[in-house]
Amino acid sequence: MTDQTLPPPEWVNTGQALQAMLADLSVQTRLAVDTESNSLHAYRERVCLIQFSTPQADYILDPLELTDLTALGPLFLDPGIEKIFHAVEYDLICLRRDYGFNFACLFDTMQAARILGYQAVGLDRLLNDKFGIQVDKRYQKADWAARPLSGEQIHYARLDTHYLFQLRDVFEAELRAQGRWDLAQEDFHRAVADQPKTRVNGEAREKFRGRRDLSPRELTILSELAALRETVAEQMDRPPFKVIDDETLIAIARAAPQTAEDLAAAGVSTRQIHLWGEPILAAIGRGADAPLVKRKQAPRPSDATVARLEKLRDWRKQVAKEMKVESDIVLPKPYLQILAEHWPRNADDLQALREASPWRFENFGSQILKVLEG
C-alpha cells in the first residue's frame, strides 16, 4: 500500500516555526531524523532538508530558508534523547560539515538490520517488508535544492522518518532475541565517535595518483585533466563526474589526443568536445610537457602483517557465514587492521578491542588469539 492518508507535515521555514518545533522536540525521549542533500546536482553539496518526526508529528525544516540552525545543536547532543536514523553515516557527515553539530545517543535502523543479517537493508525495502508501505523511489536522486518542492517530494521526505519508530522497535526486539543488542549499541556509539572523511573538492587528483596501471606521463596528463574538470565543475556548479566521468578522463590521458577527432575516438561526446574540446587539448599539452607527477605510494605492510590479515579475514568470513551477516559486522575494518599490525599474544594485548567493543572481545577474543597463534 501507499500511505497518502497522513496529515501534511509541519513545514519549518521561519524562526517562529523553528521555535515551535524545538519546543516539541526538546521534551521527547526519542526522535526520528533524516536529511536530504543535493550531492548529485551541485559542485559543493549541502543539506537541503532536515526531517524530524515524533510519535505525534512530522516536521520538515528548510535550511535554505533558515540559515542559523545553532539551536538544533543541544538537541543532537542530548544523551537523554535517542535520535533514530536510517544509514546514519552520511547524515552525520553532512550535518557535521554544514553546521558543526556533534551527536550522542543514536539508533541506526540500517546498521541494526545488517547486524540481524538482513540481505536488503534499504529503507524502502524494509518499510515494504515490515509494514507494507511502498515508497516511490523516483525521488531518491531528486534535486532537493530546487524550490518549490512538489507535494510528492514532501511526502517522500516525510516517509524517511515517519515509520522509523516502529522499525526501531521491531529491530530492538529482534536484536535482543538474537543476543546482539549490546553489539548494536556499540556500533551506534562507534558511529558517533568516528569522524568519517568528507569529500574534498579536487581530491580526484590525489586519488588518481595511486593508480598503478598508468605510466608516469599518463598520470601527469591525468592530473592536468582532473584540474581542468574541477575548474569547469565549480564554474557550472555541478559534480565533477557530470562534466566528464573518471573512465573517460583516464581514456583521454592514455590516448593523449591531439585533435577533436582524436578526442571523439577516446570516448569524449560531441557536446563535451563542443564545450571543452580546446581546454582539454590544452590540458593534455600541459601534461605532456610538465614535470612528471610522483606516483602516490601506499605504505607497504610487513609480510607478517599481511599474513595476519589473511588469517583474520579467513576467520572473519567463516564466522560471518555462521552468523549470517556481512564480514564487517564480525570485525570492522579498523579493528582488523589494528589486530594485524599489533599482534595480540594474550587477552591483555586485546585491550583496544575490549575498550572499543566489549561484545566482540567477549565473543571473539579467544578465537582471535587462537587464529593468530604462531
N, C-alpha and C positions, 0 to 999 in steps of 0.2 A: 504494500500500500504506500501511498504518498501522504504526508501529513500536512495538508493545507488548511486544517481547521484551527490551528493555533492562532491566538490573537497576535496582532502585529507587535514586534519587539519595540522597546523604547529606543528611539534614535537620539543619541547623545552628541550634540554638536555646539552646545552653548555652555558657558560657565555655570549657569543655573541648573541645567540638566546634569552636568557633571557632579555638582554638589549633591543633588538629589540621589543620583546613582551611588555615590560614595557613602551617603548616609545609610543606604540599604546594604551595600556590600560589606561595610565595616562591622556589621552586627551578625554576619553569617559565620558559621563554623566551617563552611566549605563553599568553594566557588568553582564553576567550570570556566575555562579561559581558552581563547584561541586568537590567532592573528591572521590577517591576510596581507600579503605584500605584493609588490609588482616586479619581482625578480626577472620575469620573462619579457618585460616591456620597458625597462629603463637601464641606463648605464650604472647609476647608483641606486640600488633598490632601497625602498623604505617601507615601513609599516603603514598600511593604508586603512586598515580597520582593526579594532580590538573588540572582540566579543566577550561578554561576560554573561553567565547565567547563574541564577539562584534557583532553588526548588520552586519558586513562585514567579519569577520574571526573567526575561531575556533582554539584554542591553547590547546595542551596537554603537560603539564610540567611533567618531570620525576624527582621527588625528591629523587629517589635512586641514580641518577647521580649528580644532583645539590643539594648539602647538605646545602649550605648557601643561604637561601631564605629571609634574613632580608629585602631585597629591596622590598618585597611584603607588608611589614608592613604598610607603609604610604598609600598604595592603599586601603587596607581593612579598614583603619581608616578614610579615606577621606569622610567627610559628603556630599561632592558635587558629589560623585559617588555612585549611587544606586547599591548595589550588590544583584542580584536575585539568590536565591537558591530554591531548592525543598527539603522540610524536612530539615530545616537548623540546627536543634539542634545537630544532630550527626556530621555534618561537623564542626560546631563551636567547639564541644568537641575535635575533632581530631586536628584541626588547632591550637587551644589553647594549647593542650597537647604537640604537637610535636614542635611547633615553638613560642609559647607565643604570638601569634597575638591577637590584640584587634580589635573590629569592630564597625562600625557606618553605619547607613543608609542601612537597609536590606529590602528585599521583599521576603517573603516565599510563593511560589505558593501553597504548600500543606496546609499551615495554611489558606490561602485565600480560598481554596476550602472547607475546613472544616467550615469556617465562613459562607460560602454561602450555606452550607447544603449538599454538595456532599456526597454521600454514599461511592463511590470508589474514593480514593484520591491518589492512586499510580500514578507515572508519566507515566508509560506505558499505563495505562487505560485512563488517561486524554489526552495524545497525540493522542491515537486512537479515542477517542470520539470527540475531538475538530478538529483534523486535518487529521484523517485517517492515522496517522503514526503508524506503527507496530514496536514495539521494541522486539528484541529477548531476552527473559528473561533468556536464558541459562547462561548468563554471570553475573547474579546478585550475584552469590556465587563463582565467579572465584577467583583464587589466583593472585591478582594483583601485588604481589611482583615478580612473575615469569617473566623472560625475556628469549627470546623476546616475546612481545605480538603479537597475531595474528592480521591480518587486521580486522577481525570481532570484536575482542575485542576493538580495537581502534575506530571503527565505533560506537560500543555500547557506549563507554565512551563519544564520542563527542555528541551523541544524548541527553545525560543528560543535556547539556547546550544549544545546538543549537536552540531549539524551545522555550526556556524559555521567550524570549522577547514577542513573540506572545501570549503565555499563560498568562503572567503577564498582558498584555494589555486587553485581554479578561476579566480577573478577575477584573481588576480595573473598567471596565465599569459595570460589574455586581454588584460589591460592592457598587459603587455609586448609582446605580439604586435601590438597596435594603436599602440604608441608613446605610451601615455597613463599609464604607471606613475608618472612624475615628477609629472604633473598630479594624480593621485590622492593622492600623498604630500603635495603642497602643500595640498590640500583637507582632508586629515586633520589636518595641522598647524593649519590655519585653524580647524577645529572646536575644537581645544584652546585657541587664542588668543582666539577670540570669547567674549564674555560675553552670551549670549542673555538677553533680558528675561524674568523670571519673572512670572507673574500676580500682580497686587497686588489684594487684596480692596478692592472699592469703585472699581476703575478704570473700570467701565462708565460711571460718571457723567462722567468725563473723555472717554471715547470718544464718548458721545452729544453732547457739546458741539461736536463738529466737524461735525455733520450740518447741511447747508445746505437740506434740504427741510422743515425745521420752523421755525415762527415763533419769535421770542424768548420769547413767552409759553408756547408748547408746549414749548420746551426747558426752561423753568423748571419747568413741571409735571412733565416727564420726569425732571428732576433729583431732585425730591421722591419720585417713584415709585421711582427707582433706589435712593435711600437707604433707603426702606422695604423694598424687596426684599432689600437687603444685610442689614438687621437681621433679617428673617424667616429668611433663608438661614442666617445664623450661629446663630440660636436653634435651628433644626431640624437643623443640621449637614448641609446638603445644598448642591449647587451652585446658584447663583442662577437659572440657566436652568431648573432643575427646580421652582422656585417659580412664576415667570412668565417665559416666553421673551421675548426682545427685541422681536420683532414685535408681540406683544400689548401689551407695555408702551408701545410707540410709538403703537399704535392707541388706547390709553386716553388718552395725552397729547393726541392730535389731537382726539378726541371730547369730552374733558373731561366725562365722565358725571356726573350729579347723583344718580342713583338706582341701585338694584341692577338694575332692568330696563335702564337705560342701559348698565351695565357688561356685561350679557349681550349687548346689541346690539353692543358694541365687541369681543366675542370672548372675554370672561372666562368661564371654565367655572363651572358650578353649584357645584362643590366649592371653587374658588378664591373665589367670592363668599361661600360659607358660612364659609370660614376667615378671609378677609382683606377682605371687602367693605367693612366700616366703616373700617378703616385706609386702604384705597385711596382711598375717597371723602374722608377727612380729608387725605390727601396731596395730592389734587387741589385741595382748598380752599386748602391752604397755598401750593401752586404758583400758584394764581390770584391770590393777594394779595401774594406775595413780590416783592422787587425782581428785575428781570429778570436772568437768568443771562447773562453775557457770552459770546457765541459764540467758540469757540476758532478762531483764525485761523492756518492754517499759513503759514509764511513763503513768500512768492511768489518763485520763482526769476526771474532776469532772462530777457528774451527770447532772449538769446544762449545762455544755459544750456539753455533749453528746446529751442532749435534743435539744439544739440549732442546733447542727449539723444535727440531723434528720429533724428538721423543714426546715432548709435551703436546704437540699438535696431534700426533697419532693417538695419544691417550685421550685428549680432549674430544676428538672425533668419535671415539668409541663410547665415551660417557654420554655425549650428546645424543648419540643414537639410542642409548638405553633410556635416556630421559625424554626422548622425542622432542628435542629442541635444537636450535641452531648452536653451532660450536661456541660462539662468543658468549652465550648465556652461561655455559660451564665456566669459562675462564676468559674474560675480556682481554683484548689485545695488549693493553698496558700492563696487566698482571703477567701475561705470558712473557712479555719482553723482560720484565724485571726478574722473573724467576730464571729465565735462560741466561741472563747476563750475570746474575749473582747467585751462583749455585747454592741452594739451601741444603745443608747436610743434616740438619736436625730441626725440631719444632721451633727452637729459638730463632733459627735463621728465617723462619716464615713470618717474622714479626710484621713485616709490611703487609702481607696478605691478611694476617689476623686483625690488624687495625683497619684495613680498608674494607674487608668483607669477612666478618666473623662466621657467617653462614658457610662460605666457601672454605674457609680454614677448617671449620669443624667437619664438614662433609667430604672434603677432598684433600686435606693437608697430608694425611698419612699416605694416600695414593700418590700424591705428587712426589713425596720423598722417596717412595719405593721406585717410581718411574725413573728418577734421576740418580739412583744409586749407581756408584761407579762411573 
